[in-house]
Amino acid sequence: MQQWYEKLFANFANNYDNEPFVTGTIGEVNFIEKEINYDKSKSILDIGCGTGRHSIELAKRGYNVTGFDLSESQLKKANEKAMLAGVSIKFFIQDARSFNFPNQFDLAIMVCEGSFPLMETDEMNFAILQNAFNSIKPGGKLIFTTLNGLFPLFHSVKDFINNSEKKEVSTENTFDLMTFRDHSKFETTDDDGNLMKLECNERYYVPSEIMWLLKSTGFNKINISGCKLGAWNIDDKLTTNDYEMLVVAEK
């Protein structure tokens, strides 16, 4: 059965690039560069790369980048944008739950819920972290963002979504405190203007869970901070007002 995220991204590449959250790319890549000490020799893997906004900006700055995604439509747009930018990036279709590039990359990034934590089971989400760990060389890093479970404990997720600048309109929302999963229904349109009615299932994580999952995977140095659009900073303390958290883990 096709999952909601597969339905959404089957024909959403143009709309995706017009979403408000893509405006932070430059600042986010500035942070990524700093985390690898501006070393152009570092190889980078972009997990769930979407239309390639981070991959392309990194490649423009001289880095060797490989990106993959589950959506053929998103990758087609990524290749078109890379060509226009005059950069060479290897983009390919791949499921984050099953990739295997043992010790091939100095850095893996997984930004803006690129696969994790969209999966329908905790085991699937954990598999993504395991695969990311295996793909990184010893001493390498994983940088990713994920949904902050502290947020829905103190706020209404439905109100947050409906008051945001997103085009989607949430018509129903139930946050399950037993599973920390947000089951929501929302409507949006695809790139051809067709109405889509989707039933989403996203996993929110609290910091202690992320810390445990990463340590269980094998990461040692782990930093969890707040995640502000285009202004990532590991010294930015995570609060209940942060919809996402920023995680940096070293192998």
GIKA-V689641 format. One record per residue. N is the residue number from 1. NEAR is the number of other ideal C-beta (glycine too) atoms within 10 Angstrom. Layout:
BEGIN
n: {N N}
near: {NEAR NEAR}
END
This chain:
BEGIN
n: {1 2 3 4 5 6 7 8 9 10 11 12 13 14 15 16 17 18 19 20 21 22 23 24 25 26 27 28 29 30 31 32 33 34 35 36 37 38 39 40 41 42 43 44 45 46 47 48 49 50 51 52 53 54 55 56 57 58 59 60 61 62 63 64 65 66 67 68 69 70 71 72 73 74 75 76 77 78 79 80 81 82 83 84 85 86 87 88 89 90 91 92 93 94 95 96 97 98 99 100 101 102 103 104 105 106 107 108 109 110 111 112 113 114 115 116 117 118 119 120 121 122 123 124 125 126 127 128 129 130 131 132 133 134 135 136 137 138 139 140 141 142 143 144 145 146 147 148 149 150 151 152 153 154 155 156 157 158 159 160 161 162 163 164 165 166 167 168 169 170 171 172 173 174 175 176 177 178 179 180 181 182 183 184 185 186 187 188 189 190 191 192 193 194 195 196 197 198 199 200 201 202 203 204 205 206 207 208 209 210 211 212 213 214 215 216 217 218 219 220 221 222 223 224 225 226 227 228 229 230 231 232 233 234 235 236 237 238 239 240 241 242 243 244 245 246 247 248 249 250 251}
near: {4 7 15 18 20 12 15 20 22 17 18 22 23 13 17 20 15 8 14 11 16 16 11 19 18 10 15 23 23 15 17 23 18 12 18 19 7 11 10 10 9 21 17 23 24 28 25 26 29 26 28 28 24 24 29 25 20 26 21 14 15 11 24 16 28 21 30 23 25 21 23 13 18 25 23 13 22 25 15 13 18 22 11 9 14 9 19 10 23 11 23 11 11 21 15 23 18 9 18 9 16 9 12 15 23 20 23 26 27 24 27 21 19 23 25 26 23 24 20 15 12 16 9 17 21 16 18 24 24 15 22 28 18 17 22 25 15 7 8 23 21 25 23 28 21 26 23 25 22 19 22 21 13 9 14 13 19 18 11 15 18 15 9 13 7 15 13 19 11 19 12 10 19 11 20 12 9 5 12 19 19 21 14 21 15 22 13 16 14 18 14 7 7 9 8 16 10 16 12 19 18 20 22 24 23 17 16 10 15 21 17 13 20 23 12 12 17 13 21 9 10 17 14 22 18 20 25 15 16 15 13 24 14 15 7 14 9 19 12 12 11 18 20 21 24 24 27 19 27 16 22}
END
